[in-house]
Amino acid sequence: MKSSISNLRFTIRISLLGALWLAIGNAALLAGEESAASPLPATLEGTVLDAQTGQPTACAVTITDAAGRVVVESAAFSAGFRSTGSFSKQLPAGRTRIRVSRGFETKAEEKEVVLEAGRRTAVEFRLARIVDLRRLGWYAGDSHAHMLHGERTVPVSFDDAALAAQAEGLQYLSLAQGWPLQEPSPEKLEAEFVPRSKTNCVLTWNMEAPKNYYRGDAGRCLGHCWMLAVRGRTPDGQDVIRLLQQASAHDYESDKPSFANFESHQLIHAQGGAAFYTHPARWWMGAWGGQGGYPKQERMRISNLAVELPLDTLLGPTFDGVDVITGAREYGADAVAFELWCLLLNHGYRVAATASSDACFDRPGGATPGVARTYTFLDEPFSLAAVARATAKGRTVATTGPLLVVTLDNQPPGCAFAADGRPRRLALAAWAGGTDAKGLTRVEVRRNGQPAHTFNFSPPSPSFTTNLLVSESQDAWYCVRVYGGDAQRQRAISGAFFFQSGDYRPPPPVPARVQVTIVAADRGEPLTGTLTEVDYHAILPRDGRKHEVRGGRGVLTVPGLTRLRANAPGYQPLTLSPFLDYPPLVQFITGLRAEDLAQWETFERVRTLLGDVKLVFALPKPAR
């Protein structure tokens, strides 16, 4: 019995030992298989040089590895990463594609390499310019980009923004609210941007202002603007950032006092800047509400529409231009924006044609400044103030890729000529943008917004030049449109050239004719008093002319930009706006649709409403 037990114990020990060795062998085999399936990574080292100078240059890099994955460093830029001119990446072995670009004026380059496991592969790119537009006096910039738009789902730094601007070949980038600073001020922002600026890439702050939702209602947006070259302090030292923020109502700010966009425009101009309406025809359907006293809605029209623009046009215009392109994918909205611009020009309002990206660095995939940009022609040394002046004059090209230089008798867009019947030379040169692998497909010369000459290219052409003789004996205007390989995504629009039969006189500002009633709030009896015209620069009031009103009633014709403050002895004063406090006008304006903006009947309806404003000033007794 003992022998049997010993034999059994020996057999069990042998079996356990065999099982152990089998497990060890299997583990080693699996480890070997895993090692064979996951070899050492390969190293890719890249150098990107400017072909002209031979120096490293900032760029955007798209690496597609052997598994088909795009290498990214931040969710904010999903097309790859930005580089100062050199990079090193650990990648899977195998066939790898590298594409390097630097904005629109530089030809993108692409190479394919086979990486070997555990080995280093070096690759060099030399980026050559298609055309150096700066040497011709044209400077590219984007004045509508947000560091912190509100999503805040991706961290962003000032260095990130600076490198993005350089990599996209921008001469200047204006970064709007918010910013990664505690209590930002103009001085704090300049302290961040100036050290990061270069001679060929200047960073500055600005604001998407006014950015105004009437009573905080995203369905009743008055419109958004961007500004450029605004001094950060008023003459008495007040912070312009704070003033403009207080004059704008954002989502759900229903308790905030209402200010018109044109009141912010007046401050912007007083501070040496220029203001431009952006994405004027943008809207979408989505969920909204549940805050600010507004009920929750699962499907509401959410508006970025520039519905105040018809009013601001008739009153001034109080703005300097309008984006005919915003971003690269708002095809329908951009089409309406172009129609709107043409409509304004056809009625004598010479506002500039601009473009901006609405890039958002804190949004996934949003850090793409310059995807839509404005080129501005300068006949003086570059400065932001010079860009603001020239852009407001319409010396512009708006583009999402194609490059365009067009002159009339050697003068840039925005210039005017006598309609004397003399032939004048329209010189046009266009190039496909550096990221367009196909080429130009169409060029249009438009007269009063309608095609006058069209050139189609099949197959697409990398460039196009022509000279046309143009003569006019009556008022007219011309612009040029260029289309790239993707006619929707790649477009350029020049500013306008004007022919005039006499001295140009813009349409006079439309006044407001106001029927006023001044009464005691407690008893409703008429009061004799005075009405003072008050102009607002954002939230800052400035008194103007005074009008005496006897017997509590009167009719005044005043500038449409002004508010009126009623005073009567023994009563508290009250200020009302012919726009914001006259329900028929404010309801009509805030109810406009995108298609209404491109119809002149809309403007005429606003003119009619301005001619019959009724304001009742019910003055309360002073508080005891």
C-alpha positions as CSV (number, residue, x, y, z in Angstrom):
1,M,0.0,0.0,0.0
2,K,2.9,2.4,0.9
3,S,4.6,1.7,-2.4
4,S,1.4,2.5,-4.3
5,I,1.0,5.7,-2.4
6,S,4.6,6.7,-3.2
7,N,4.2,5.9,-6.8
8,L,1.0,8.0,-6.9
9,R,2.8,11.0,-5.3
10,F,5.7,10.7,-7.8
11,T,3.2,10.6,-10.7
12,I,1.4,13.7,-9.4
13,R,4.7,15.5,-9.0
14,I,5.8,14.7,-12.6
15,S,2.4,15.7,-13.9
16,L,2.5,19.1,-12.1
17,L,6.1,19.7,-13.2
18,G,5.1,18.9,-16.8
19,A,2.2,21.2,-16.6
20,L,4.4,24.0,-15.3
21,W,7.0,23.5,-18.1
22,L,4.1,23.5,-20.6
23,A,2.7,26.7,-19.2
24,I,6.2,28.3,-19.3
25,G,6.7,27.1,-22.9
26,N,3.3,28.4,-24.0
27,A,4.0,31.8,-22.3
28,A,7.3,32.1,-24.1
29,L,5.7,31.1,-27.4
30,L,3.0,33.7,-26.9
31,A,5.5,36.3,-26.0
32,G,7.5,35.5,-29.1
33,E,4.4,35.8,-31.2
34,E,3.6,39.2,-29.6
35,S,7.1,40.3,-30.2
36,A,6.9,39.4,-33.8
37,A,3.6,41.1,-34.2
38,S,4.8,44.3,-32.4
39,P,8.3,45.1,-33.5
40,L,10.3,48.0,-32.3
41,P,8.9,51.4,-33.6
42,A,10.5,53.3,-36.4
43,T,11.7,56.8,-36.0
44,L,10.8,59.5,-38.6
45,E,12.7,62.7,-38.4
46,G,11.6,65.6,-40.6
47,T,13.0,68.9,-41.6
48,V,11.0,71.6,-43.4
49,L,12.9,74.5,-45.0
50,D,11.8,77.6,-46.9
51,A,13.0,76.9,-50.5
52,Q,14.1,80.6,-50.9
53,T,15.9,81.2,-47.7
54,G,16.9,77.6,-46.8
55,Q,15.8,78.3,-43.2
56,P,13.4,76.1,-41.1
57,T,9.8,77.3,-41.6
58,A,6.7,76.8,-39.6
59,C,4.2,74.5,-41.3
60,A,1.3,72.0,-40.9
61,V,2.3,68.4,-41.1
62,T,0.0,65.5,-41.9
63,I,1.5,62.0,-41.3
64,T,-0.5,59.0,-42.2
65,D,1.2,55.9,-40.7
66,A,1.3,52.3,-42.0
67,A,-2.0,51.6,-40.2
68,G,-3.8,54.5,-41.9
69,R,-3.9,56.6,-38.8
70,V,-3.2,60.4,-38.9
71,V,-0.7,61.5,-36.3
72,V,-2.2,64.4,-34.1
73,E,-0.8,66.2,-31.1
74,S,-4.0,68.0,-30.1
75,A,-7.7,67.4,-30.7
76,A,-8.0,71.0,-31.7
77,F,-6.2,70.3,-34.9
78,S,-7.3,66.9,-36.3
79,A,-5.6,67.2,-39.7
80,G,-2.1,66.6,-38.1
81,F,0.1,68.8,-36.1
82,R,2.0,72.1,-36.5
83,S,5.8,72.2,-36.5
84,T,8.4,75.0,-36.3
85,G,10.4,73.3,-39.1
86,S,11.6,70.1,-37.5
87,F,9.8,67.1,-36.0
88,S,10.6,63.6,-34.7
89,K,7.9,60.9,-34.4
90,Q,7.9,57.2,-33.2
91,L,5.8,55.3,-35.7
92,P,4.9,51.8,-36.8
93,A,7.1,50.3,-39.4
94,G,5.8,50.3,-43.0
95,R,4.7,52.6,-45.8
96,T,4.1,56.1,-44.4
97,R,2.9,59.3,-46.1
98,I,3.9,62.8,-45.1
99,R,2.3,66.0,-46.3
100,V,3.5,69.4,-45.4
101,S,1.8,72.7,-46.1
102,R,2.1,76.4,-45.2
103,G,-1.1,78.3,-46.0
104,F,-2.3,79.2,-49.5
105,E,0.8,80.9,-51.1
106,T,3.1,77.9,-50.6
107,K,2.8,74.7,-52.6
108,A,2.1,71.8,-50.4
109,E,4.5,68.9,-50.7
110,E,4.0,65.2,-50.1
111,K,6.4,62.3,-49.8
112,E,6.0,58.5,-49.1
113,V,8.6,56.5,-47.2
114,V,9.0,53.0,-46.0
115,L,9.9,53.0,-42.3
116,E,11.9,50.1,-40.9
117,A,11.5,48.8,-37.3
118,G,14.1,50.1,-34.9
119,R,15.7,52.4,-37.5
120,R,15.8,56.1,-38.1
121,T,14.6,57.7,-41.4
122,A,15.2,61.3,-42.2
123,V,13.1,63.3,-44.7
124,E,13.5,66.8,-45.8
125,F,11.0,69.2,-47.5
126,R,11.6,72.5,-49.2
127,L,8.5,74.6,-49.5
128,A,8.4,77.0,-52.4
129,R,6.0,79.9,-52.8
130,I,3.5,79.9,-55.7
131,V,3.5,83.7,-55.5
132,D,4.8,86.1,-52.8
133,L,1.8,88.3,-52.4
134,R,3.4,90.4,-49.7
135,R,6.0,91.6,-52.1
136,L,3.1,92.8,-54.2
137,G,1.6,94.7,-51.3
138,W,-1.1,92.1,-50.3
139,Y,-1.2,90.9,-46.6
140,A,-3.2,88.0,-45.4
141,G,-5.0,88.0,-42.0
142,D,-7.8,86.4,-40.0
143,S,-9.6,88.7,-37.5
144,H,-12.3,86.2,-36.4
145,A,-10.7,83.5,-34.3
146,H,-11.4,82.5,-30.7
147,M,-8.9,81.2,-28.2
148,L,-11.7,80.1,-25.8
149,H,-15.0,80.2,-27.6
150,G,-16.9,78.5,-24.8
151,E,-16.6,74.8,-25.4
152,R,-13.3,74.6,-23.4
153,T,-13.0,70.9,-24.3
154,V,-9.4,71.3,-25.5
155,P,-6.6,73.1,-23.7
156,V,-5.0,76.0,-25.6
157,S,-2.1,78.2,-25.0
158,F,-0.8,81.4,-26.5
159,D,2.1,79.4,-28.0
160,D,-0.4,77.1,-29.7
161,A,-2.1,80.1,-31.3
162,A,1.2,81.7,-32.4
163,L,2.5,78.5,-34.1
164,A,-0.9,78.0,-35.8
165,A,-0.8,81.5,-37.3
166,Q,2.8,81.0,-38.5
167,A,2.1,77.6,-39.9
168,E,-0.9,78.9,-41.9
169,G,1.2,81.7,-43.5
170,L,-0.8,84.6,-41.9
171,Q,0.7,88.0,-41.7
172,Y,-1.6,88.7,-38.7
173,L,-4.0,86.9,-36.5
174,S,-6.4,88.7,-34.2
175,L,-7.6,86.4,-31.3
176,A,-10.9,87.1,-29.7
177,Q,-12.6,86.3,-26.4
178,G,-12.1,84.5,-24.2
179,W,-8.4,84.2,-23.4
180,P,-6.6,81.9,-20.9
181,L,-6.0,84.8,-18.5
182,Q,-7.4,85.8,-15.2
183,E,-9.3,89.1,-15.7
184,P,-7.9,89.9,-19.2
185,S,-7.1,93.5,-20.0
186,P,-5.7,95.1,-23.2
187,E,-2.3,95.4,-21.4
188,K,-2.2,91.8,-20.2
189,L,-3.1,90.6,-23.7
190,E,-0.5,92.7,-25.4
191,A,2.1,91.3,-22.9
192,E,1.3,87.8,-24.2
193,F,1.0,88.6,-27.9
194,V,3.9,91.0,-28.5
195,P,6.7,88.6,-27.5
196,R,5.2,85.9,-29.7
197,S,4.9,88.1,-32.7
198,K,7.3,88.1,-35.6
199,T,7.9,90.5,-38.4
200,N,6.1,88.2,-40.8
201,C,3.4,87.1,-38.3
202,V,1.8,89.6,-35.9
203,L,-0.5,88.5,-33.1
204,T,-3.0,90.8,-31.5
205,W,-6.2,90.7,-29.6
206,N,-9.6,91.7,-30.8
207,M,-13.2,90.8,-30.0
208,E,-16.2,89.3,-31.8
209,A,-18.1,92.4,-30.9
210,P,-20.8,93.3,-30.9
211,K,-21.9,89.8,-30.3
212,N,-25.5,90.4,-29.5
213,Y,-28.5,88.2,-28.8
214,Y,-31.6,90.4,-28.1
215,R,-32.4,89.8,-24.5
216,G,-30.2,86.8,-24.5
217,D,-32.5,84.9,-26.9
218,A,-30.4,82.9,-29.4
219,G,-33.4,82.8,-31.7
220,R,-33.2,86.6,-32.0
221,C,-29.6,87.4,-32.7
222,L,-29.0,90.9,-33.8
223,G,-25.7,89.9,-35.5
224,H,-22.1,89.3,-34.7
225,C,-19.1,91.5,-35.9
226,W,-15.4,91.3,-35.7
227,M,-13.2,94.3,-35.2
228,L,-9.6,95.3,-36.0
229,A,-7.0,97.8,-34.7
230,V,-9.0,99.1,-31.8
231,R,-7.2,101.0,-29.0
232,G,-7.7,99.2,-25.7
233,R,-8.4,102.2,-23.5
234,T,-10.7,105.2,-24.0
235,P,-9.2,108.7,-23.5
236,D,-10.3,108.6,-19.8
237,G,-8.7,105.2,-19.3
238,Q,-11.7,102.8,-19.5
239,D,-11.2,99.2,-20.7
240,V,-12.7,98.8,-24.1
241,I,-13.0,95.0,-23.7
242,R,-15.2,95.5,-20.7
243,L,-17.3,98.2,-22.4
244,L,-18.0,96.1,-25.4
245,Q,-18.8,93.0,-23.3
246,Q,-21.3,95.0,-21.3
247,A,-22.9,96.3,-24.5
248,S,-23.4,92.7,-25.9
249,A,-25.9,90.2,-24.6
250,H,-24.8,86.5,-24.9
251,D,-26.9,83.4,-24.6
252,Y,-29.5,83.6,-21.8
253,E,-28.4,87.0,-20.6
254,S,-32.0,88.1,-20.5
255,D,-31.7,90.5,-17.6
256,K,-28.9,92.5,-19.3
257,P,-29.8,96.0,-20.6
258,S,-30.1,96.0,-24.4
259,F,-27.8,97.9,-26.7
260,A,-27.8,98.1,-30.4
261,N,-24.9,96.9,-32.5
262,F,-24.5,100.4,-34.0
263,E,-23.8,101.7,-30.5
264,S,-20.8,99.4,-30.2
265,H,-19.8,100.3,-33.8
266,Q,-19.6,103.9,-32.6
267,L,-17.1,103.0,-29.8
268,I,-15.1,100.9,-32.2
269,H,-14.7,103.8,-34.6
270,A,-14.0,106.3,-31.9
271,Q,-11.1,104.0,-30.8
272,G,-9.5,104.0,-34.2
273,G,-10.8,100.6,-35.4
274,A,-13.1,99.1,-38.0
275,A,-16.0,96.7,-37.7
276,F,-17.2,94.0,-40.0
277,Y,-20.4,91.8,-39.9
278,T,-19.5,88.1,-39.9
279,H,-21.4,85.0,-41.0
280,P,-24.4,87.2,-41.7
281,A,-26.7,84.5,-43.1
282,R,-25.8,81.6,-40.6
283,W,-28.5,79.8,-38.7
284,W,-29.4,76.2,-37.7
285,M,-31.9,74.1,-35.9
286,G,-31.1,72.7,-32.4
287,A,-32.0,72.3,-28.8
288,W,-32.1,75.5,-26.7
289,G,-33.6,77.0,-23.6
290,G,-34.0,76.0,-20.0
291,Q,-32.1,79.1,-18.7
292,G,-32.6,82.8,-18.5
293,G,-36.3,82.4,-18.2
294,Y,-36.6,80.7,-21.6
295,P,-38.4,77.3,-21.8
296,K,-36.5,74.3,-23.0
297,Q,-37.0,73.6,-26.7
298,E,-35.7,70.5,-28.5
299,R,-35.8,72.1,-31.9
300,M,-35.5,75.8,-32.3
301,R,-34.1,78.1,-35.0
302,I,-30.8,79.2,-33.5
303,S,-29.5,82.3,-35.2
304,N,-26.2,84.0,-35.9
305,L,-28.0,86.1,-38.5
306,A,-27.0,89.8,-39.0
307,V,-30.6,90.9,-38.7
308,E,-29.6,94.4,-37.5
309,L,-27.5,94.9,-40.6
310,P,-30.4,96.5,-42.7
311,L,-31.0,99.0,-40.0
312,D,-27.3,99.7,-39.5
313,T,-27.0,100.2,-43.3
314,L,-29.7,102.8,-43.5
315,L,-28.5,104.6,-40.4
316,G,-24.9,104.9,-41.7
317,P,-23.8,102.4,-42.7
318,T,-22.3,102.1,-39.2
319,F,-20.1,99.1,-40.1
320,D,-17.2,98.9,-42.6
321,G,-17.8,95.6,-44.4
322,V,-19.3,92.1,-44.4
323,D,-17.9,88.6,-44.6
324,V,-18.8,87.2,-48.0
325,I,-17.0,84.0,-46.9
326,T,-16.9,82.5,-43.4
327,G,-15.2,79.2,-42.8
328,A,-14.9,76.7,-45.7
329,R,-18.2,74.8,-45.5
330,E,-21.0,77.3,-45.2
331,Y,-21.9,77.1,-48.8
332,G,-25.5,78.2,-48.7
333,A,-24.9,81.0,-46.1
334,D,-22.0,82.3,-48.0
335,A,-24.0,82.4,-51.2
336,V,-26.6,84.6,-49.4
337,A,-23.8,86.7,-47.9
338,F,-22.4,87.4,-51.4
339,E,-25.9,88.4,-52.7
340,L,-26.3,90.7,-49.7
341,W,-22.9,92.4,-50.4
342,C,-24.0,92.9,-54.1
343,L,-27.3,94.3,-53.0
344,L,-25.6,96.9,-50.8
345,L,-23.2,97.9,-53.6
346,N,-26.1,98.1,-56.1
347,H,-27.8,100.6,-53.8
348,G,-24.8,102.8,-53.3
349,Y,-23.3,101.4,-50.0
350,R,-19.6,100.8,-50.7
351,V,-18.9,98.3,-47.9
352,A,-15.9,96.0,-48.0
353,A,-15.9,92.3,-48.9
354,T,-14.1,90.3,-46.3
355,A,-13.6,86.7,-45.0
356,S,-12.8,85.1,-41.7
357,S,-12.5,81.6,-40.2
358,D,-14.4,81.7,-37.0
359,A,-11.8,79.3,-35.7
360,C,-12.2,78.0,-32.1
361,F,-9.0,76.7,-30.5
362,D,-10.9,75.1,-27.6
363,R,-13.2,73.0,-29.9
364,P,-12.2,69.6,-31.4
365,G,-11.0,70.2,-34.9
366,G,-11.5,74.0,-34.5
367,A,-8.0,75.4,-34.5
368,T,-7.9,76.3,-38.1
369,P,-7.2,80.0,-38.4
370,G,-6.9,81.3,-41.9
371,V,-9.0,78.6,-43.5
372,A,-11.0,81.6,-44.7
373,R,-8.9,84.8,-44.8
374,T,-8.8,88.4,-46.1
375,Y,-6.0,89.7,-48.2
376,T,-5.6,93.5,-47.9
377,F,-3.6,95.7,-50.2
378,L,-1.4,98.3,-48.6
379,D,0.5,101.1,-50.2
380,E,2.3,101.9,-47.0
381,P,4.3,99.8,-44.5
382,F,2.4,97.1,-42.7
383,S,0.7,97.8,-39.5
384,L,-2.6,96.7,-38.1
385,A,-3.9,100.3,-38.2
386,A,-3.0,100.4,-41.9
387,V,-4.7,97.1,-42.5
388,A,-7.9,98.4,-40.8
389,R,-8.0,101.5,-42.9
390,A,-7.3,99.7,-46.2
391,T,-9.8,96.9,-45.5
392,A,-12.5,99.5,-44.7
393,K,-11.8,101.0,-48.1
394,G,-12.5,97.7,-49.8
395,R,-8.9,97.0,-50.9
396,T,-9.5,93.3,-50.3
397,V,-9.7,89.8,-51.6
398,A,-11.6,87.2,-49.6
399,T,-10.5,83.6,-50.1
400,T,-10.6,80.0,-48.9
401,G,-7.7,79.0,-51.2
402,P,-7.4,80.6,-54.6
403,L,-4.9,83.5,-54.9
404,L,-5.9,86.6,-56.8
405,V,-4.4,89.9,-57.8
406,V,-6.6,92.2,-59.9
407,T,-6.1,95.8,-60.8
408,L,-8.0,98.4,-62.9
409,D,-5.6,100.8,-64.5
410,N,-3.0,99.6,-62.0
411,Q,-5.2,100.5,-59.0
412,P,-6.4,98.0,-56.4
413,P,-10.0,97.1,-55.5
414,G,-11.9,99.8,-53.7
415,C,-10.9,102.5,-56.1
416,A,-13.3,104.6,-58.2
417,F,-13.0,105.8,-61.8
418,A,-14.9,108.3,-63.9
419,A,-17.7,106.7,-66.0
420,D,-16.5,108.7,-69.1
421,G,-16.5,105.9,-71.6
422,R,-12.7,105.5,-71.7
423,P,-11.4,102.0,-72.0
424,R,-9.6,100.9,-68.9
425,R,-7.4,97.8,-68.4
426,L,-8.5,95.2,-66.0
427,A,-5.4,93.0,-65.3
428,L,-6.1,89.7,-63.6
429,A,-3.7,87.1,-62.3
430,A,-5.0,84.0,-60.4
431,W,-3.4,80.9,-58.9
432,A,-4.7,77.7,-57.4
433,G,-3.9,77.7,-53.6
434,G,-1.1,75.7,-52.3
435,T,-3.4,73.0,-50.8
436,D,-5.4,72.6,-54.1
437,A,-4.1,69.5,-55.9
438,K,-6.4,70.1,-58.9
439,G,-6.2,73.7,-60.0
440,L,-8.5,76.6,-61.0
441,T,-11.8,75.6,-62.6
442,R,-13.5,79.0,-63.3
443,V,-12.8,82.7,-63.2
444,E,-15.7,85.2,-63.4
445,V,-15.6,89.0,-64.0
446,R,-18.8,90.3,-62.6
447,R,-20.6,93.6,-63.3
448,N,-23.1,94.8,-60.7
449,G,-23.0,91.3,-59.3
450,Q,-23.8,89.5,-62.6
451,P,-21.3,87.6,-64.7
452,A,-19.9,89.7,-67.5
453,H,-16.9,87.5,-68.6
454,T,-16.4,83.8,-67.7
455,F,-13.4,81.6,-68.2
456,N,-13.8,77.8,-67.6
457,F,-10.8,75.5,-67.4
458,S,-11.0,71.8,-68.3
459,P,-8.7,70.3,-67.2
460,P,-8.2,72.6,-64.3
461,S,-5.3,75.1,-64.6
462,P,-2.7,75.9,-62.0
463,S,-2.8,79.6,-62.9
464,F,-4.5,82.1,-65.2
465,T,-3.7,85.6,-66.4
466,T,-5.6,88.0,-68.7
467,N,-6.2,91.6,-69.5
468,L,-9.6,93.0,-70.4
469,L,-10.7,96.4,-71.5
470,V,-13.6,97.8,-69.6
471,S,-15.4,101.0,-70.3
472,E,-18.5,102.5,-68.7
473,S,-20.5,105.6,-69.3
474,Q,-22.8,105.1,-66.3
475,D,-22.5,104.1,-62.6
476,A,-21.4,100.5,-62.3
477,W,-19.1,98.3,-60.3
478,Y,-16.9,95.2,-61.0
479,C,-15.5,92.3,-59.0
480,V,-13.8,89.0,-59.8
481,R,-14.6,85.5,-58.5
482,V,-12.2,82.6,-58.7
483,Y,-13.0,78.9,-58.1
484,G,-10.5,76.2,-57.3
485,G,-10.6,72.4,-57.9
486,D,-13.5,72.1,-55.4
487,A,-15.7,74.9,-56.5
488,Q,-17.6,75.1,-53.2
489,R,-14.7,74.8,-50.8
490,Q,-12.1,76.9,-52.7
491,R,-13.3,80.3,-53.7
492,A,-11.9,83.8,-53.9
493,I,-13.8,87.1,-54.3
494,S,-12.2,90.5,-54.9
495,G,-13.3,93.8,-53.6
496,A,-15.1,96.1,-56.0
497,F,-14.0,98.6,-58.6
498,F,-16.4,101.5,-59.1
499,F,-17.4,103.6,-62.1
500,Q,-19.2,106.9,-61.2
501,S,-20.7,109.5,-63.5
502,G,-20.1,112.3,-60.9
503,D,-18.7,112.8,-57.5
504,Y,-19.6,109.8,-55.3
505,R,-22.1,110.6,-52.6
506,P,-23.2,107.7,-50.3
507,P,-26.9,107.5,-49.5
508,P,-27.7,109.9,-46.7
509,P,-28.4,108.4,-43.3
510,V,-32.0,107.8,-42.7
511,P,-33.4,109.7,-39.7
512,A,-36.0,108.6,-37.2
513,R,-39.3,110.5,-37.1
514,V,-40.5,110.1,-33.6
515,Q,-43.9,110.9,-32.1
516,V,-43.2,111.5,-28.4
517,T,-45.5,111.5,-25.5
518,I,-44.4,112.6,-22.0
519,V,-46.7,111.7,-19.1
520,A,-46.6,111.2,-15.4
521,A,-46.3,107.5,-14.7
522,D,-48.7,107.6,-11.7
523,R,-51.6,109.6,-13.1
524,G,-51.0,109.6,-16.9
525,E,-51.3,113.4,-17.2
526,P,-49.2,115.2,-19.9
527,L,-46.0,116.8,-18.8
528,T,-44.1,119.7,-20.4
529,G,-40.4,118.8,-20.5
530,T,-37.3,118.4,-22.6
531,L,-35.9,115.6,-24.7
532,T,-32.1,115.3,-25.0
533,E,-30.5,113.3,-27.8
534,V,-28.1,110.8,-26.3
535,D,-25.5,108.9,-28.4
536,Y,-24.1,105.8,-26.9
537,H,-20.5,104.5,-27.5
538,A,-21.2,101.0,-26.3
539,I,-22.6,101.7,-22.8
540,L,-21.1,105.3,-22.6
541,P,-23.8,108.0,-23.1
542,R,-23.0,111.4,-24.7
543,D,-25.5,114.2,-24.6
544,G,-26.4,116.1,-27.8
545,R,-29.2,118.5,-28.8
546,K,-32.1,119.3,-26.6
547,H,-35.8,119.7,-27.7
548,E,-38.6,121.3,-25.7
549,V,-41.9,119.4,-25.6
550,R,-44.9,121.4,-24.5
551,G,-48.1,119.8,-23.4
552,G,-46.6,116.4,-23.3
553,R,-46.7,115.8,-27.1
554,G,-44.4,116.5,-30.0
555,V,-42.9,115.1,-33.2
556,L,-39.1,115.1,-33.6
557,T,-36.8,114.1,-36.5
558,V,-33.6,112.9,-35.0
559,P,-30.6,110.8,-36.1
560,G,-31.6,107.1,-36.1
561,L,-28.5,106.4,-34.0
562,T,-29.6,108.4,-31.0
563,R,-31.7,107.7,-27.9
564,L,-33.9,110.3,-26.3
565,R,-33.9,111.2,-22.6
566,A,-37.0,112.9,-21.2
567,N,-36.8,115.3,-18.3
568,A,-39.7,117.1,-16.5
569,P,-39.5,119.1,-13.3
570,G,-40.3,116.9,-10.3
571,Y,-39.9,113.6,-12.1
572,Q,-37.2,111.1,-12.7
573,P,-35.7,111.1,-16.2
574,L,-36.2,108.2,-18.6
575,T,-34.2,107.3,-21.7
576,L,-35.7,105.3,-24.6
577,S,-34.4,104.1,-28.0
578,P,-36.3,104.6,-31.2
579,F,-35.1,101.1,-32.2
580,L,-35.0,99.0,-29.0
581,D,-38.1,100.6,-27.3
582,Y,-40.3,100.6,-30.4
583,P,-41.9,97.1,-30.6
584,P,-42.9,97.2,-34.3
585,L,-39.3,97.9,-35.3
586,V,-37.5,95.6,-33.0
587,Q,-40.0,92.8,-33.7
588,F,-39.5,93.2,-37.4
589,I,-35.8,93.2,-37.2
590,T,-35.4,90.3,-34.8
591,G,-37.9,88.2,-36.9
592,L,-35.9,88.5,-40.2
593,R,-34.8,85.3,-42.0
594,A,-31.6,84.8,-44.0
595,E,-33.3,85.2,-47.4
596,D,-34.8,88.5,-46.2
597,L,-31.4,90.0,-45.8
598,A,-30.7,89.9,-49.6
599,Q,-34.1,91.6,-50.5
600,W,-34.2,95.4,-50.8
601,E,-37.8,95.3,-49.7
602,T,-36.5,94.5,-46.2
603,F,-34.5,97.7,-46.1
604,E,-37.5,99.7,-47.4
605,R,-39.7,98.2,-44.7
606,V,-37.1,99.3,-42.1
607,R,-37.1,102.8,-43.6
608,T,-40.9,103.0,-43.3
609,L,-40.8,101.9,-39.7
610,L,-38.2,104.5,-38.9
611,G,-40.5,107.1,-40.3
612,D,-43.3,106.4,-37.8
613,V,-41.7,105.7,-34.4
614,K,-43.9,106.2,-31.3
615,L,-42.4,106.5,-27.9
616,V,-44.2,107.1,-24.6
617,F,-42.1,108.4,-21.7
618,A,-44.0,107.6,-18.5
619,L,-41.9,109.5,-15.9
620,P,-42.0,108.2,-12.3
621,K,-41.8,110.4,-9.2
622,P,-38.5,110.4,-7.4
623,A,-38.2,107.7,-4.8
624,R,-38.7,109.0,-1.3
